Amino acid sequence: MLHGIVVVDFSHYLPGPFASWRLAQLGAEVIKIEPPSGDRLRPFAGGRMFAAYNAGKQSVALDLKTEAGREQARRLAARADVVIESFRPGVMARLGLGYDDICRDNERIIYCSISGFGQQSSRSLLGSHDLNYMALSGLLAQLADKRGRPVHPKITLADFIGGMAAAERVLAALFARERTGKGAYLDVSLVDGLVAMMAGHFAIEHSCGLDNGLVELSGEVVCYQLYETKDGRYMSLAALEPHFWRRFCEAVGHPEWTEAQWAPARPGEAVYDGLVALFREKTISEWSAFAEAIDACLAPVLETGEAKALFADSRLRHLVRLQPNGAWTAAHGPDGQWGGVAAPDINEHAYLLGEGNES
């Protein structure tokens, strides 16, 4: 879809690289600009995280503190369709690589700045990371244990949602450019993506005073709940529609529960206590087989390795391709579809630092 589109990516860590990685999956040529020491993500987990989100890109190592490095960066941006950067607001302008600077040589450029709080908010210059954005947006409070304490997520939601928002904005700008011939400046804030996700919660709290969004989806009813299995694992039951709930109740031999779909999910409630006891009678493997047989919105809570293996199965879109040597690649699914977007296969390793430098 994006063959012929050139993206020059100055960003570090996850949000910007995730955005340009998604564009690469759509066929764009992505040139990743790194300092001589490399992207700050490279050292983590032996480089595996970096490789996961930078495969399929070229790496050009430039020292932007030197005039020679900045001049080469300007030459690359001059022939690009898209520039992505994630420095603190004002840094690229001070380097002579801001939007106005690039526009002088390339009026059609789509320039995307990714930051925590946008370029001109009162918090723009504050150092922050994913956990801070989740905390401030109200999202982290929704991930709470039974005592109401926020649970530390093991995935950086603001980074990835922000990266997807950036890719979305870039695609919209590319479409607009086809119509108008004009480029655009995009100011993408990571916290904005989380706040957008919280819109429904904000509306419910504002009108009803309820902090946790829809009662039906917040773990307060028996039909939409997590249940522990015999072997200490968990199953997710999400039988919101009456026919799914009825099918589940009949399949487990308790048709009398059908009328109690919205019963409270708390100890002492008969149906809830019955479900807790029921799920503890079988292992997660037994419940998983049962779930596939009855089709009632029931699924196991998988660990990372289990999910990897599941999506490596060609019967389920083949989103992960496992290699004989134990390596893996993200892969396209049926009809060239990958992660909901058309994509080619990607390399299992990211480019070496500076591999794309001019010789």
N, C-alpha and C positions, 0 to 999 in steps of 0.2 A: 504493500500500500504506500509506503514512504520511500521507495527506491528513488535515488537521486537527491533526496533531502540530506543535507549535511548539518550535523549538530556538533557544536564545540562546547564541551562541558568542563567548566572550571570548578565544579562542586566537589565537596569531600563527604566522607561518612556515608549516610544512607539516603536522605530524601532526594537530592539532586541526582546521584548515581542511579537510584531506583527509577526516577522519571526518565532519564536518558536510556536506561536499559530497556524499559518498556517501548520506547521509541525505536530502539535497535531491533526489537522483536518484530516491529512493523516494517522493517526494511531500511530504516535510516542508517546512514554512515555516521557513527559517533566517534569523535576524536576527543579523548579524555586528556585534559591538561593537568599534569601533576608537578609538584615541586621536585627538585632533585632528590629529596628524601622520600618521595612517594606520598600517595594519599594516606591520611592519618588512620584510615581503616585497615590498611595492609597488614599491620602487625597482629591484629586480633585473630585468635583461633587459628594461628598458623597460616593466615591469608585466605582461609576458606570462605569467610563471610565476604571478603573483598571480591574473590573470584566469582562467587554466586551472583553478584549484582553488577559485575563489570565485564563479564564474558561478552565476546562479540564486538568489543570496542578496540580502537587503537589507543595506545598510551604515548603521549608526547611529554617529555620531561622538560619543563622550562622554569627558570628562575625569574619570577616576575619582579624581583627586587632590582634586576639589572635592565638597562635600556635594551640590550640585545634580546632578552627574554620577552620583554613587553612588545618589542617590534615584531617578533615572530608570532606572538599571540594575536597582534592586530592583523597580520597577514592572513592568519587562519580564519579569524572572524570576518574578514572582508569577503571571503568566498563562501561563508556559511549561510545557511537559512535560519538557524536557531543558535542562540547562545544561552547557556544555563550557568548560573553562578549562585553560590550560597555563602558568600562572605558576609560579615556584618555590614549593615547599610553604610554606604560611603566609601568602602575600601576600594571597590573597582574603579570608582570615579577618581580617587586619589592616584591610582595606578595609571590613569589615562585609558582605562578599558571599560568605562561606564557606557551606558546606553547612548548618550549624546556623542561620545567619542567614536563609537562603532558606527553610528548612523552617518557620520560624515563620509565614510567610505562605503557604506552598505545601507541604503535607505530602506531596503526590503527586509532588514533583519528583524527577527522576532526574538526579543531579549527577555529572558525570564529570570527574575531575581527571587530566590527562595530564602526566606528568613523566618525566625520564630514568630515575630509579631508584626511583620510588615515593615516597610521602609520609613514610615513617618508616625508611628504611634509613640506614646509616652514610654513604652517598654522596648522600643526598637533596639537600643544599644545594650540592653541587659543580656548577660550570658545566661543561657538556659538550654535545657535538653528535654528529651521526650517526656520523662517523668514529670517535669515541671509543667509542660503543656497539658498533659493529661490531668494533672492536679488542678490547674487553673480553669480548665474548660468545664469542670464538673463531671467529666467522664470517669475519672479515677474513683470517685465516691460511689459510682454505680457498680464497681468491681469490689464488693465488700463481702467479708465472711459473715457468719451468723451473728457475730458480736458487733457487726457494723464497722469493723476495721477494714480500711482499704487493703486490697491484696496487690502485691507488687507483680505487675504483668511481666511475662518472660518474652514479650515481643514488643517492639517499639511502634506502637500504633500511630502516633503523630507523624513519625518519619515516613511510614509507608502510605498512609492516607494523604499526607502532604505531597508525597512524590506522585501519587496517582492524580491528585488535583492539578499539579504542575503539568503533567503530561496531557491531561484533559484540556487545560488552558492553551497549551502549545498547539494541540490539534485544532482547536477552535480558531486560533489565530492564523494557522496555516490555511484553513478553509476560507477565512475572511480575506486573506491576502490574495487568494485565487480570484475573488470577486472584485476587490478594490485595488489590488496592486500595492497596497501599503503594508508595511511591517507594523510591529506593536511592541509596547513595553508591558510586561506582565509582572505584577507585584503579588507574589504568592506567599501567604503566611501559613505556617504549620498549624498554629492554634486555630486559624479560621476553619480548617477542615474538621477539626474536632467539634468546634462550636456549631457548625452546620449539622453535624450528626446529633447534637443535643437539642435541636430545634423543637422536636416533639416533647421532650422532657420539660423544656422551658415553658412551652405552651400549657402543659398540664399543670405544672407547679404554679404558674401565674393565675390560672383560672380555678384550680381545685386545691392548691396547697399541697399536692402530693409530690414527693421528691424523686420517686423511682419510676416514673413513666407509667406505661400501661400495666395495670395490675396483672393482666393475663400473661404478660411476658416477663415479669420481674421475679419469678420464682415463688409466687404466693399462692398458686393453685396447683392441684394435683396432676392435671393433664399436661402441664408444661413445667417439667421438673427434672432434676438429676437424681438418680437413685443408685445406691451402692450395691454392688453385686457380691456374690459369695466369696470371691477371691479378692475383695477389697478394691475393685475397679469400679467404674461408673458407666451407667447407660443414660442417654438423654432421651426423654420422652417429650414429644412436642405435638401431641394429638389435639390441636386446637379445633379442627373441624369436627362436628358431631359424628360424622360417619367414621372418621379415623378413630375417635375415642371409643365408639361403639364396637368397632372391629377389634380393638385392643382388648376391651373388657370381655368380649365373648371368647376371644382366643385364649385368654388366661383363665377362663372358667369362672368369671365373676360378672355375669350380665347385670347383676343387681347394682353394680357401680355406675352403670350408664347414666343414671339420673344425677350422679354426683360429680359431673365433669368439673365444675367450678368450686368444688369443696376446698377449704383452706389447706395448704400444705404445711401443717404444723403438728407436732406430737400431741396426742390426745384426740385427734380427729380420726374417726373410725376408718375412713377410706384411705387416708394418708398412711396411717399405721399399717393397714393391710397391704398397701403397695410397698412400703419399706420392707416388710417381712417377705413379701412375694419375691422381690428382686434379689434378696439375700439367699434365695433357694438355689440359684443357678450362677455359674461363672459367666464372665463376660463373653467367652467364646460361645457358650450355649445360648445366651441372650442374643448375640449377634446373628447366629443362625436362625433363631426364632424371628428376629426383626426382618430378615430378608424374606422369610416365608410368608409373613402376614401383611406386610405393607401398611404400617400404622404410624409412620413418623417416629420410629424408634431406631436409635443408632448408638454405637459404642463411642465412648470418649477415648480416642486413640492417642498414643504417645507419638513423638516425632518419627521414630523409626517405623512404626506401624503405618502412619499416614503416608510416609515416603513409599513404602512397599505397596500400599493400596493404589496410589496414583501412578505407580510404575506399571500397573496392570493394564494391558492394552484394551481390556474390556471396559475400563473406566477412564476414557479420554487420553490415557498414556501421557500425562503431564510431566512425568519424571522418567528419564531414560537411564537405567542402570547399566554400567559397563562391566564386562567380565572381571576387570581388575579392581572392582569395588568403587570406581569413580562413578559420578553421575552427571547428568546434564538436565536442565529444564528442557522439555521437548514439546513439539507441537502435537496436538491431538488430531482428531479426524478432520479431514478437509483442510489441513494446514492451520487449524485453530489452536491457539495456545493461550490459556488464561483469559479466554474471551476475546482475544484479538488475533488477527492473522499474523503468523510469525514463521521464520525459518528455524532450522535447528541452530543451536548455539554451541560454541566451543565449550569443552568441559573445564578449561582453564582460562583465566583472564590473560591478557597480553602482559608481557614482562614490562617493567618500568622503563619508559623511554624507547620501547621497541619501534614506535612510529616516528621517531625523530628523523629529521632530514640527515642524510649521510654527508 
